[in-house]
Amino acid sequence: MAITAEHIRDKLIKELVAVHVDVEDTSPNRCAASYKVLVVSSQFEGKPLLQRHRMVNTCLADELKEIHAFEQKTLTPAQWDKQKSQ
């Protein structure tokens, strides 16, 4: 399976009911080995950071077997709105 930024984005939107997802391939030659993601979901409400990251990791468990580096930022819609207004 070829892992693409679009595949990661679509899966996060579907499984975490994300309202916003940014996925950036950060590998030097864009070879799909390293990704940076921002996920905004109401499912993160009331959950600590570690639990949010585990939710993302569980969602992408198969994909993470093929990815060498994965950086994530997880926000609630309220946190996202606040960050955008700063």
GROMACS elastic network, one bead per residue, 0.5 to 0.9 nm:
[ bonds ]
;  ai    aj funct       b0    kb
    1    63     6  0.87318   500
    2     7     6  0.88088   500
    2    32     6  0.84478   500
    3     6     6  0.83449   500
    3     7     6  0.64102   500
    3     8     6  0.73064   500
    3    32     6  0.65248   500
    3    33     6  0.88105   500
    3    63     6  0.68057   500
    3    66     6  0.79885   500
    3    67     6  0.84158   500
    4     7     6  0.51140   500
    4     8     6  0.64057   500
    4     9     6  0.85989   500
    4    25     6  0.82738   500
    4    32     6  0.65152   500
    5     8     6  0.51922   500
    5     9     6  0.60798   500
    5    10     6  0.85988   500
    5    22     6  0.87444   500
    5    23     6  0.56089   500
    5    24     6  0.66017   500
    5    25     6  0.65690   500
    5    32     6  0.78621   500
    5    35     6  0.79178   500
    6     9     6  0.50097   500
    6    10     6  0.60329   500
    6    11     6  0.85079   500
    6    23     6  0.76656   500
    7    10     6  0.52369   500
    7    11     6  0.61480   500
    7    12     6  0.86400   500
    8    11     6  0.52547   500
    8    12     6  0.61985   500
    8    13     6  0.86260   500
    8    23     6  0.73073   500
    8    37     6  0.89533   500
    8    60     6  0.75480   500
    8    63     6  0.80743   500
    9    12     6  0.53135   500
    9    13     6  0.62000   500
    9    14     6  0.86406   500
    9    21     6  0.60496   500
    9    22     6  0.70345   500
    9    23     6  0.62860   500
    9    37     6  0.85259   500
    9    39     6  0.88652   500
   10    13     6  0.51820   500
   10    14     6  0.61233   500
   10    15     6  0.85811   500
   10    21     6  0.86222   500
   11    14     6  0.51472   500
   11    15     6  0.59428   500
   11    16     6  0.80488   500
   11    59     6  0.75725   500
   11    60     6  0.78020   500
   12    15     6  0.53715   500
   12    16     6  0.54522   500
   12    17     6  0.71716   500
   12    18     6  0.64361   500
   12    21     6  0.74089   500
   12    39     6  0.76219   500
   12    56     6  0.74588   500
   12    59     6  0.69779   500
   12    60     6  0.78950   500
   13    16     6  0.56736   500
   13    17     6  0.50150   500
   13    19     6  0.69561   500
   13    20     6  0.75288   500
   13    21     6  0.70198   500
   13    39     6  0.84554   500
   13    41     6  0.85443   500
   14    17     6  0.53478   500
   14    18     6  0.71444   500
   15    18     6  0.78139   500
   15    59     6  0.67995   500
   16    19     6  0.89088   500
   16    39     6  0.87971   500
   16    40     6  0.89218   500
   16    41     6  0.65898   500
   16    42     6  0.85092   500
   16    43     6  0.67400   500
   16    44     6  0.89034   500
   16    55     6  0.80634   500
   16    56     6  0.78812   500
   16    59     6  0.78132   500
   17    40     6  0.88162   500
   17    41     6  0.62582   500
   17    42     6  0.76816   500
   17    43     6  0.74318   500
   18    21     6  0.66865   500
   18    39     6  0.65140   500
   18    40     6  0.54480   500
   18    42     6  0.72680   500
   18    43     6  0.80463   500
   19    39     6  0.79784   500
   19    40     6  0.57441   500
   19    41     6  0.57270   500
   19    42     6  0.79561   500
   19    77     6  0.75670   500
   20    38     6  0.78042   500
   20    39     6  0.60476   500
   20    40     6  0.50828   500
   20    41     6  0.72654   500
   20    77     6  0.85484   500
   20    80     6  0.89933   500
   21    37     6  0.70415   500
   21    38     6  0.55072   500
   21    40     6  0.63311   500
   21    41     6  0.88542   500
   22    36     6  0.80637   500
   22    37     6  0.54669   500
   22    38     6  0.50445   500
   22    39     6  0.67627   500
   23    35     6  0.68161   500
   23    36     6  0.58607   500
   23    38     6  0.66616   500
   23    39     6  0.86674   500
   24    34     6  0.84583   500
   24    35     6  0.55552   500
   24    36     6  0.51563   500
   24    37     6  0.63365   500
   24    38     6  0.89664   500
   25    28     6  0.85967   500
   25    30     6  0.58404   500
   25    31     6  0.78032   500
   25    32     6  0.60585   500
   25    33     6  0.76589   500
   25    34     6  0.58579   500
   25    36     6  0.65667   500
   25    37     6  0.88664   500
   26    29     6  0.83248   500
   26    30     6  0.65881   500
   26    31     6  0.87610   500
   26    32     6  0.79284   500
   26    33     6  0.79055   500
   26    34     6  0.52291   500
   26    35     6  0.52397   500
   26    36     6  0.65351   500
   26    69     6  0.87780   500
   27    31     6  0.60974   500
   27    32     6  0.64482   500
   27    33     6  0.57618   500
   27    35     6  0.70944   500
   27    69     6  0.85327   500
   28    31     6  0.74976   500
   28    33     6  0.89846   500
   28    34     6  0.85621   500
   29    32     6  0.84606   500
   30    33     6  0.75759   500
   30    34     6  0.81318   500
   31    34     6  0.78891   500
   32    35     6  0.71988   500
   32    66     6  0.87902   500
   32    67     6  0.71114   500
   32    68     6  0.88195   500
   33    66     6  0.72954   500
   33    68     6  0.52536   500
   33    69     6  0.66079   500
   33    70     6  0.86120   500
   34    67     6  0.59839   500
   34    68     6  0.57310   500
   34    70     6  0.58100   500
   34    71     6  0.82392   500
   35    67     6  0.77136   500
   35    68     6  0.85467   500
   35    69     6  0.63186   500
   35    70     6  0.50025   500
   35    71     6  0.63047   500
   35    72     6  0.83494   500
   36    69     6  0.83428   500
   36    70     6  0.58818   500
   36    72     6  0.57449   500
   36    73     6  0.81866   500
   37    70     6  0.78408   500
   37    71     6  0.62616   500
   37    73     6  0.62656   500
   37    74     6  0.83544   500
   38    71     6  0.86823   500
   38    72     6  0.58610   500
   38    74     6  0.59357   500
   38    75     6  0.77311   500
   39    56     6  0.84805   500
   39    72     6  0.76337   500
   39    73     6  0.63157   500
   39    75     6  0.62694   500
   39    76     6  0.84049   500
   40    43     6  0.87121   500
   40    44     6  0.79715   500
   40    73     6  0.85412   500
   40    74     6  0.59805   500
   40    76     6  0.53584   500
   40    77     6  0.58393   500
   40    79     6  0.85198   500
   40    80     6  0.68064   500
   41    44     6  0.57674   500
   41    45     6  0.78613   500
   41    74     6  0.77998   500
   41    75     6  0.65852   500
   41    76     6  0.52575   500
   41    77     6  0.61380   500
   42    45     6  0.54765   500
   42    75     6  0.83236   500
   42    76     6  0.53546   500
   42    77     6  0.60970   500
   42    78     6  0.86541   500
   43    46     6  0.84483   500
   43    47     6  0.82593   500
   43    52     6  0.85285   500
   43    76     6  0.75734   500
   44    47     6  0.54350   500
   44    48     6  0.80226   500
   44    49     6  0.85458   500
   44    51     6  0.83750   500
   44    52     6  0.59485   500
   44    55     6  0.87637   500
   44    74     6  0.76258   500
   44    75     6  0.68561   500
   44    76     6  0.56416   500
   44    77     6  0.88531   500
   45    48     6  0.86440   500
   45    75     6  0.84750   500
   45    76     6  0.59064   500
   45    77     6  0.85837   500
   46    76     6  0.89779   500
   47    50     6  0.81639   500
   47    51     6  0.61275   500
   47    52     6  0.63770   500
   48    51     6  0.54859   500
   48    52     6  0.64148   500
   48    53     6  0.88841   500
   49    52     6  0.50860   500
   49    53     6  0.62353   500
   49    54     6  0.86202   500
   49    73     6  0.89898   500
   49    74     6  0.74558   500
   49    75     6  0.88857   500
   50    53     6  0.51730   500
   50    54     6  0.61886   500
   50    55     6  0.86945   500
   51    55     6  0.62426   500
   51    56     6  0.88139   500
   52    55     6  0.50917   500
   52    56     6  0.65159   500
   52    57     6  0.87072   500
   52    74     6  0.65447   500
   52    75     6  0.85681   500
   53    56     6  0.51230   500
   53    57     6  0.60794   500
   53    58     6  0.85120   500
   53    72     6  0.73755   500
   53    73     6  0.80360   500
   53    74     6  0.70658   500
   54    58     6  0.59294   500
   54    59     6  0.84335   500
   55    58     6  0.51774   500
   55    59     6  0.62035   500
   55    60     6  0.87159   500
   56    59     6  0.50740   500
   56    60     6  0.62481   500
   56    61     6  0.83900   500
   56    72     6  0.84165   500
   56    74     6  0.85263   500
   57    60     6  0.51447   500
   57    61     6  0.56222   500
   57    64     6  0.74845   500
   58    62     6  0.85614   500
   59    62     6  0.82509   500
   59    63     6  0.88540   500
   60    63     6  0.52159   500
   60    64     6  0.59572   500
   60    65     6  0.88276   500
   61    64     6  0.52803   500
   61    65     6  0.67821   500
   62    65     6  0.55559   500
   62    66     6  0.75454   500
   63    66     6  0.55791   500
   63    67     6  0.65345   500
   64    68     6  0.75999   500
   64    69     6  0.85073   500
   64    70     6  0.78013   500
   65    68     6  0.79704   500
   67    70     6  0.69563   500
   75    78     6  0.79111   500
   75    79     6  0.57075   500
   75    80     6  0.59546   500
   76    79     6  0.51558   500
   76    80     6  0.61618   500
   76    81     6  0.86737   500
   77    81     6  0.61573   500
   77    82     6  0.86043   500
   78    81     6  0.51538   500
   78    82     6  0.62119   500
   78    83     6  0.86223   500
   79    82     6  0.50970   500
   79    83     6  0.61095   500
   79    84     6  0.86107   500
   80    83     6  0.50879   500
   80    84     6  0.61260   500
   80    85     6  0.86774   500
   81    84     6  0.51892   500
   81    85     6  0.63324   500
   81    86     6  0.89720   500
   82    85     6  0.52967   500
   82    86     6  0.66439   500
   83    86     6  0.54178   500
